[in-house]
């Protein structure tokens, strides 16, 4: 089994074809998917997706693009919402200095609030980082000194230093279809250097479809192609990569393990 640890099933390109999307994922061996929050205000949408589909989990948080729209959601509110049984993480939150769709000071404030929520709940934080390596390193290091929290650097496309610091701080690193792109030699080197017990795979669907689907709408089924390239990069078989990344998923997103255990017990009875 593979897990698509980061996708956006509520986005129009996927929502309009959701039954086909989910069927294709199942056929490709994608056993679990996490649909990721970009707006706290859309919590009920993510909740409904997860409640309707046993193989879907969800998160709660504010994407840095939307930080200016939701600048004052307190950590307590994030924690309260995250109590839903199928909500397994906080985020995605972080810093995006490439598009700068929200003021940088607001992004930093909202990011720290999400870290506080992750620390309070014990749930992992899904981190978005783009063109903000130095500030990201500074905030993560500072916040980790204040109290530990778990997190994943999702859709990794940053520099080697951020990956190294992230691993040193105990974070996981998730690779998307970018890993398969012809010009992504540096990302593949970073993936090869990442400890195997910190590796995850994802699609970030509907974005960043891997080769051979580059330029098309991405979907969870395609995470198998990223996992295949990751297997080649780290020198293991496809089945080894599936086992490694799925084990890592359940270690980081431990609430998902609890949910699956309850479901299996209910099914058995």
Helices and strands as residue ranges (DSSP letters): E 2-7, H 12-15, H 18-27, E 30-35, G 40-42, H 43-52, E 56-60, G 64-66, H 75-81, E 87-96, H 104-121, E 124-130, H 133-146, E 151-153, H 160-168, E 172-175, G 177-180, H 185-193, G 196-198, E 199-201, G 220-222, H 223-234, H 238-252, H 254-268
